[in-house]
Amino acid sequence: MLNRFLEYAKQEKLFSSGSRILLAVSGGVDSMVMAFLFREAAIYHEIAHCNFSLRGDESDGDEKFVAGYAQRHNIKVHTRRFDTLEHAASRKISVQMAARELRYEWFNSIVRHENFDVAAVAHNLDDNVETFLINLLRGTGLSGLTGMGTHHENIIRPLLFASRAEIAEYAADRGIDYREDSTNAEVKYTRNRIRHIVIPDMEKVRPGVSEAITATISHLRSASEILENHIDGLHEKLFRPVNEGFEVDIRELMELKPAEPYIYELFRKFGIFSRQTEEVLSLLRSPTGKYIYTSTHRLLVDRGKLLISERSDEDTPYYFFSSVDEMRMSGLFSDLHITEPSDEPLPVSPLTACLDLGLVSFPLQVRHWEPGDRFRPLGMSQMKKISDFLIDLKVPVTVKEKVLLLLSGEEIIWVMGYRIDDRYKVTGETSRILVLTL
């Protein structure tokens, strides 16, 4: 394992004998094996441990365990406790996304201020396979199927060469202590369902499926590099900087064949998702003055040119979804799935909406709230103005202006990030539940 570790680092140019590395150590088997390998290789390192305050005594136990390991081996340790739930609520993102943001911002800060070369995280080969399958299910483009990179900005992943089983076996052989995260066994999370259910079933059909997918990732990564070089060259040729944005000749875009993949790849950096490609193509055939919004930019037709500018805070996003699949591909939701009623409790969070799918009528719309908008807040029997609802919650004006609504027909079914409409709640009559998480 040590020889493979060092050979992989050399092959991928991750670090050298004189490097200063910050190790992200959770206390789990992967990160503890990574810490052991760096110590065996005599590469200078310090440890960073995040306590996300999500599992009570278990989280505190992980922090104590990692600090104890560092003390026994005379390694400097950096620890940080986060209020992850508060961060998720304030940013209106999922708890998982909040934890990711917090840890990587902190790691990058330590790397910059403590003069480390990079921070190392302990993702393994199986994590990469799971990421591939998650992105495949989301309908991602080619870039989403190339897996996690070994080196990205200030982050390296020196264990991507080893499977989870190999790492666990090495830990057992070397007597490396580690902590088990109880949530790893729960299958309510997408990644865990893929890990504990999907991949084992695939293994029955095709033994060695993880190795086969890893080989596919490698092939796709090479193809992606070729494609990116071509698209970068085309972008430089066609898109001309204008003011603080770009302009491109519509006729030149229309000459590209096949049109859909070219348009998607060229405009992906301007915030379009795959299902919006047709909308961009339709815009190219529209008269002067027509425009659409992507998640980050405005695209405006002007006398044979397409003008591209970043969206301002005042720009109003409008989304229309004709199906659950379109919602899933939009990038608006960190998680979206359909489930059936069971004894398992439903998520309780303002960031998650659990809706009776049988009452929802497509197409659905997402837009900013407007004066006069009303809904029936969950738990109430009377309609209430959105403006009054947000005032009662003491939502700051700067935040209130950006609140989005999810509508079914003309009815508001979710004030996104705050509360669903009582008429669409899950009841004993519900047969299918639409679960949306920001």
N, C-alpha and C positions, 0 to 999 in steps of 0.2 A: 504493500500500500504506500509506504513512504517513497519508494523508488518511482512508482507510478505518479504520485503526487508531484514530485520534483520534476519528472519528465514532462508532465502536463503543463506545469508552470513555465518550463523552458519553452515548450512548443508554442504556447499561447502568449508568451512574453508577459506574464502576470507580475512577476517580481524577480529580484536577484538577491544574491547573498547579502548585499548591503542595504536592502530596502527596509523602510519603517512601515509596518502594516498595523492597521487598527482592525481587530477581529470583532465582529458582531456575534456575541455568544449569548444564546437564550438559555442554555442549560440542557437543551435536548441532545439527542445522540449525535446528530450531524455536526452541530457547532462544537460539541466537546471533542469529537474526533478531529475536527479541523484545528482546534486549539492544541491538541496533542501533537499533531503532525508539524505544526509550526514550531512547537517547542523542541521536537526531535530534530528538526532541520536546522535549529539554531538561527532562525530568522527573527530579527527583533520585532516584537509585537507588544501591543497593549490591548486590553479588552474593553469593549463597550457593551453594556447590558441595559435593555429597555424594560421597565416595569410599566405595562400598559394599564394596570389597575382594573383588569377585567375579570380576574378569577380569584379575587379576595386573597385568602391565606395562601393559596397555591401560587399566585403571582409573587407574593412576598417571599415564599419559600424558594422560588427560582432565583430571585435576586440574592438571597442569603447564600444559596448553593454556589452561584457563580463567584460571588465575592470571596467565599471561603477557598475555592479553587485558586483564585488569583493570589490570595494571601499565602497559601501553602507553597506556591511556586515563585513567590516574589515578583509577581507581574502587576504592573499598575492597572487598576480597573477604573473605568468611568461608568457611573450608574445614573440613570435618569428616570424619574417617575412621571408619567403622563396622565392627565385626565382625558382619556381617549373618547369617552362618551360625550363630554362637553365639546371637544374639538369636532366630533362628527356632527353634533347638533348645530354648532355655529357655522360650519362649512356646508351643512346640508348634504353630507356624503355618508356612505356606509361606514360602519365601525371598522371593517377590514381596510377600507381605503384610508380612513383616518389614521389607523395604526401605521400603514405604509408611509403616508406623508410624514408623520411625526418622526419615525425612525430614520428615514433617509435624510430629512432636513438636519437632524441632529448629527448623524454620521458625517455628513458633508461639512458641517460646522467644525467638528473636532478635527477632521482631516486638514481643513484650511488653517485653523488656529494653532494646532499642535504639530504642524509640519510633518504629517504622515504622507506617504506616497499615495496610498489608497486605503479603502476599507474593504475587508473581505467578508462576504456572507456565505453561508454554508448550504446553498441550494445544490441538490444532487441530480443525478441523471433522471431519476423517477419524477422529481419536481418538474423537470423540463418536459417530460412526456405528458404529464398532467396539464401543463400550460398549453401544450400543443393541442390536446383534445378539447380543453375549455375554449380556446380560440376557434377551433374547427366548428364546435357547436354554435358559436356566436356568428358564424358566417363571415369570418375575417378574411381579409385579402392575403396575398402571399407573405407580406411582412409579418403578419401575425402567426404564421405557421413555421417561422424560422427559429422558434424557441428563445430561451434566454441567452444573451450573449455572455461570453466569459469575461468581457471587460466593457463597462459602460460608464463613461465619465469617471467619477471617483470610486466606482464599485468594481470589485473583481469577484468571480465565483470559481474558486480553485477546486471544488469538489464535483464539478459537473461530469467528470469522467467516471464516477463511481455510483453504483446503484445503492438504494437504501438498504438492501439486504447485505451487500458487501460491507457497508459502513457499520451496520449492527454487528456483523460477525467479527469485524476487526475490533470493535469496542469490547466484545466478549473475550476475544483472545488476549487483548492487552489489559483487561481489567479496568477499562475506562468507565468511571461512574457518570451517570447522566440522569436527567429528570424526564418523566413522561408528562406531556401536556394532555390533560383529560379530554380536551375538546378535539384532539386529533381523531378520536374514535367516533365522534358524532357525524352522522351522515346527512344532517340538515344543510350543510354547506356544500356547494357545488364541487369544490376540489375534493372533499372527503368522499362524496358519493362516487366520483370517478376513481379515487384511490381504492376504496374498499369494495365497490360493486362492479363498476364498468370494466376496469382493467382486468380483474380476476376472471370475469366472464369472457373477455377478449382472449385471455391467455388459454382458455379451454378450446377456443376455436383455432388459435394460432399460437402455439407455445413459442416463447421468446418474442412476444409482441413488443415489449419495451425496446429491445435491441433493434427490431425492424423499424419502429417509429423513429428511433434515434438516427438510424441511417437515412431515413426519409428527411428528417430535419436537416441533416448535413447537405443532402442534395438540394433541398429547397433554399437553403442559405446561399449556396453557390449561385443558383438561378436568380435569387433575389439581388445579389451583388451585381450581376450582369444587367438586370433590369434597371436597378437604381442608377447605374452609370449611364445607361441609355436615356432614362427619363431626365436625369440631371442635365445632360447635354441638350436635350430637346427643350427643357425649361429655359435654359440660358439663351437658346436661340430664339424662342417664341415670345417669352415674357419680358417686357421692357419696363424698368423702374420708372414710375411717374409719381411725383409728389411723394406721398408716404405709402404708396401701393404699387400696383402693376397694371399694365394694359397689354392686351393680346389681340391680334387680328382674328376676328371670328372666322373669316374665310380659311385661314391657315389651320385653325382647329378643326373645321369641318372636313378638311382634306385628309385627316388622320384616319386610317383604317387598320383594324376594326375600331370603331368609334368609342364604344363603351369602356373597354379596358384602358384606352389611352386617356380618356377624359377622367376616369377615376384616379389613375396614377398621377396625372398632372395636377389635379385639384385636391388630392388627398391632403397635401400640406396646407391647403386653405380651408380645412375643416369639414369637407364633405364626407358622408358615410356612403357605403356602397349602394344603398337603396336610393340615394339622392342623385345618382349619376344620370338617370333618365330626366330628372328635373333640370339638370344643367344642360343636357342636350336640347331639351325643349326651349330653354332660355336662349340658346344660341340661334334659334329660329324665330325669336320674338322681335318686335319693333323696338325702336329707341325708347328708353324710359322704363322698360321692364327690368325687374331685379328680383333676386332671391337672397335669403340669408342662409349661410351655413352656420355651424356651431361657433365659428370664429370670425367670419368675414361676410361682406356684402359683395355680390356679383351684379354689376349693372351694365345693361346694354346701352351703348352710346355710339350711333352712326358707324356701324360696322366694327366697333371695338368692344371688347369686354373689359370693364374697369373693375379692379379688385382692390378693396380697401378693408381694413380691419373694422370690425363692428364696434360702435361706441356703446356706452352703457345705456343710451337711450333707445338703441335699436330693439325692436320687439320681436322675439322669436315666435314663430308659428310652426307647429308641427301637426301633420295629419297622419293618422295611422289606420290603415284598412285591415290590419291583422295584428295578432300578438307577435308574429315573426318580425314585422316591421318595427314594432316597439323594441324588440330585443336587439335589433341591428342599429338602432338610432344612437346608442351611446349615452342616452339620457339617464339610464338606469344602471346601477352597479350590479343589480341582480333582478331577474324577472323569471318567475316560473308559475306553473299551474299545478295545484295540488288538490287532493280530495280531503274532506273532513276526516279527522282521526282523533285519537286521544291525545296526540301531541299538541302542546299549547302553541298558538299562533304567535309570531313575533309581536311584541308590544313596543313600538317606537314611533315617534312622529315622522321618522325617515322612511317607514315602511307602511304601505297601504295593503290591507287584506280585503279584497272586494269580492262580492258574489258575482262570478263571471256570467251566470245566467241572466243577470239583470243589466249587464253592460251591452250596449249596442254600438257596433262599429259603423263608420269610422270614429275614432277618438281624436280629440284635439287637445293640444297643449298650447296655452297662451298666457300672457300676463293678465292679472285681474284688472277689471275696469270698474269705474264708478257705477253703482247700481247692481253689480253682481251679487247674487244671494245663493246660499246653500243652507242645508239643515245639518249643523255640526253633529258629529257622533254623540249620542247620548241626549240629544235635545229633540223636542217635538215641534218646535217652531222654526221657521226660516229666519236667517240672520244675514245682514249685509256683510260682505267680506271685509269692508273697511272697518265696521264696528268689531267684528271678530278679531282682527289684527290689533286694533286699539286695545281691546280687553286683554290681549296677551302681552301688551306693552312692547310690541315689535317696533324697533327703531325705524324712523322714516326712511333712512337710507337702505334698510333691508326690506321694508315693506314694499317699496317701489319695484323690487325685483322678484316678488313672490309670483309663482306660476300656478296655474290651475290645470287640472285634467278634466275634460268634459266628455260626456257621452251624449251626443245630440246637443241639445241646448242646456242640459243639466250638468252642473258642477258635481263631480263625484269625488274629487280630492283637492284640497288646498295643499299643494305638494310641500311636504316637509312639516305639515302642521296637523291636519285632521281630515278624515274622510267624511263623506256625506252619510248620515245615518240611514238613508234609504237604500244604500248599497252595501251595508254591513253584512257580515256572515251570520247566518241564523241556522236553526235546525232544519230549515227547508233547503239550505244550500247544498248543491251537489258538486260544484267545482269552484275553487278559490283562485283568484288571480292575485299573486303576491308581487308587489313592486317595491323595490328599495332604491332610494337615491344614492 
